[in-house]
Amino acid sequence: MPLYKTITVNKDTSIAIWKVEETEGFLAEGIELSDHCQSRYDGMKSELHRRAFLSIRHLMAIYGYVDKDLFYDESGKPHLKDGNLISISHSHNFTGIIISKSDDVGIDIEKQREKILRIAHKFTPFEEYRTLANTMAIVRKLTIVWGAKESLYKIYGQQGISFLHHINVADFSFSENRTTAEIIYEGDISHYKVDFIEFEGFTCVYAIKDKTD
Ligand SMILES: CC(C)(COP(=O)(O)OP(=O)(O)OC[C@H]1O[C@@H](n2cnc3c(N)ncnc32)[C@H](O)[C@@H]1OP(=O)(O)O)[C@@H](O)C(=O)NCCC(=O)NCCS
């Protein structure tokens, strides 16, 4: 099944998620890449990465975009030439985009893995999560926090910000499916709404920057 899920976030902002199950040849059909993207694509060693990369172009097509409507800045952040905002994520066989006409947006898809327990101290004050019922609940929560921080990082676009020291994610319960977060960096404070969904052992987090900042 190609298109896995779409979410209308608000009147200007939408999300689409692809479950990559097709062959590379099937996904490549009808997709024309810019010189920049073609050379990146040709350099990708992993077939799954190439399929994920192509599937993103199919997701863009849902909103009327082709690869040439996209360009990347020197940090690797994607932009749409028409001024609308886009963020992209891929994790194993799931890929997703968020597109907005008006809001700064970020998206991150992550596979839920116990490995995150080992690196948690690098990106969050881990103690907060000790009260959770079982290891899987802790993994799920940490994956959401990680995804939130990746999403904010993608919006902020400033190398040098530390997940641990500059990005705070407010505590939340799973049933809320949302939280808030802030970046405090060099005297600048910005605020974000964060939503998350979980499916098939994956977590998708997306963030929207508050317009009031
Ligand atoms: C760039 C980064 C955000 C990508 O995230 P990821 O989880 O590795 O990979 P994802 O698949 O979710 O995202 C990749 C997409 O992000 C986008 N991207 C890359 N660099 C970006 C940037 N600087 N800003 C915004 N988006 C960016 C691209 O669209 C890319 O996909 P594409 O090149 O195929 O179009 C990530 O590698 C990174 O640098 N994170 C910050 C590092 C850090 O501080 N870590 C803290 C450790 S405690």
The ligand as an SDF file (V2000), in Angstrom:
LIG
                    3D

 48 50  0  0  0  0  0  0  0  0999 V2000
   19.6450   16.6850    9.5840 C   0  0  0  0  0  0  0  0  0  0  0  0
   18.8570   15.8290   10.5370 C   0  0  0  0  0  0  0  0  0  0  0  0
   17.8490   16.7320   11.2450 C   0  0  0  0  0  0  0  0  0  0  0  0
   18.1230   14.7270    9.7600 C   0  0  0  0  0  0  0  0  0  0  0  0
   17.3290   13.9440   10.6070 O   0  0  0  0  0  0  0  0  0  0  0  0
   17.3250   12.3310   10.5270 P   0  0  0  0  0  0  0  0  0  0  0  0
   16.4290   11.8380   11.6130 O   0  0  0  0  0  0  0  0  0  0  0  0
   18.7330   11.8540   10.5060 O   0  0  0  0  0  0  0  0  0  0  0  0
   16.7250   11.9680    9.1380 O   0  0  0  0  0  0  0  0  0  0  0  0
   15.2860   12.2420    8.5580 P   0  0  0  0  0  0  0  0  0  0  0  0
   15.0350   11.2250    7.5420 O   0  0  0  0  0  0  0  0  0  0  0  0
   14.2610   12.4240    9.6310 O   0  0  0  0  0  0  0  0  0  0  0  0
   15.4640   13.6610    7.8610 O   0  0  0  0  0  0  0  0  0  0  0  0
   16.1850   13.7620    6.6810 C   0  0  0  0  0  0  0  0  0  0  0  0
   15.6520   14.9440    5.9220 C   0  0  0  0  0  0  0  0  0  0  0  0
   15.7980   16.1050    6.7240 O   0  0  0  0  0  0  0  0  0  0  0  0
   15.9600   17.2070    5.8560 C   0  0  0  0  0  0  0  0  0  0  0  0
   17.0980   17.9630    6.3600 N   0  0  0  0  0  0  0  0  0  0  0  0
   18.4110   17.6770    6.2390 C   0  0  0  0  0  0  0  0  0  0  0  0
   19.1470   18.6350    6.8420 N   0  0  0  0  0  0  0  0  0  0  0  0
   18.2530   19.5290    7.3600 C   0  0  0  0  0  0  0  0  0  0  0  0
   18.3950   20.7300    8.0950 C   0  0  0  0  0  0  0  0  0  0  0  0
   19.5830   21.2240    8.4180 N   0  0  0  0  0  0  0  0  0  0  0  0
   17.2780   21.3900    8.4740 N   0  0  0  0  0  0  0  0  0  0  0  0
   16.0690   20.9140    8.1480 C   0  0  0  0  0  0  0  0  0  0  0  0
   15.8610   19.7740    7.4440 N   0  0  0  0  0  0  0  0  0  0  0  0
   16.9590   19.0980    7.0630 C   0  0  0  0  0  0  0  0  0  0  0  0
   16.1610   16.6770    4.4440 C   0  0  0  0  0  0  0  0  0  0  0  0
   14.9660   16.8960    3.7280 O   0  0  0  0  0  0  0  0  0  0  0  0
   16.4090   15.2290    4.6580 C   0  0  0  0  0  0  0  0  0  0  0  0
   15.8980   14.3640    3.6800 O   0  0  0  0  0  0  0  0  0  0  0  0
   16.3000   14.4760    2.1250 P   0  0  0  0  0  0  0  0  0  0  0  0
   17.6700   15.0540    2.0730 O   0  0  0  0  0  0  0  0  0  0  0  0
   16.2030   13.0940    1.6060 O   0  0  0  0  0  0  0  0  0  0  0  0
   15.2780   15.3860    1.5270 O   0  0  0  0  0  0  0  0  0  0  0  0
   19.7780   15.1320   11.5610 C   0  0  0  0  0  0  0  0  0  0  0  0
   20.6270   14.2710   10.9350 O   0  0  0  0  0  0  0  0  0  0  0  0
   20.5710   16.0910   12.4270 C   0  0  0  0  0  0  0  0  0  0  0  0
   21.5590   16.6360   12.0300 O   0  0  0  0  0  0  0  0  0  0  0  0
   20.1250   16.2500   13.6530 N   0  0  0  0  0  0  0  0  0  0  0  0
   20.7520   17.1250   14.6020 C   0  0  0  0  0  0  0  0  0  0  0  0
   21.9480   16.4810   15.1930 C   0  0  0  0  0  0  0  0  0  0  0  0
   21.9790   16.6270   16.6540 C   0  0  0  0  0  0  0  0  0  0  0  0
   22.1730   17.6870   17.1810 O   0  0  0  0  0  0  0  0  0  0  0  0
   21.7570   15.5350   17.3420 N   0  0  0  0  0  0  0  0  0  0  0  0
   21.7340   15.5590   18.7670 C   0  0  0  0  0  0  0  0  0  0  0  0
   22.3770   14.3630   19.3190 C   0  0  0  0  0  0  0  0  0  0  0  0
   22.1000   14.2880   21.0290 S   0  0  0  0  0  0  0  0  0  0  0  0
  1  2  1  0
  2  3  1  0
  2  4  1  0
  2 36  1  0
  4  5  1  0
  5  6  1  0
  6  7  2  0
  6  8  1  0
  6  9  1  0
  9 10  1  0
 10 11  2  0
 10 12  1  0
 10 13  1  0
 13 14  1  0
 14 15  1  0
 15 16  1  0
 15 30  1  0
 16 17  1  0
 17 18  1  0
 17 28  1  0
 18 19  1  0
 18 27  1  0
 19 20  2  0
 20 21  1  0
 21 22  1  0
 21 27  2  0
 22 23  1  0
 22 24  2  0
 24 25  1  0
 25 26  2  0
 26 27  1  0
 28 29  1  0
 28 30  1  0
 30 31  1  0
 31 32  1  0
 32 33  2  0
 32 34  1  0
 32 35  1  0
 36 37  1  0
 36 38  1  0
 38 39  2  0
 38 40  1  0
 40 41  1  0
 41 42  1  0
 42 43  1  0
 43 44  2  0
 43 45  1  0
 45 46  1  0
 46 47  1  0
 47 48  1  0
M  END
$$$$
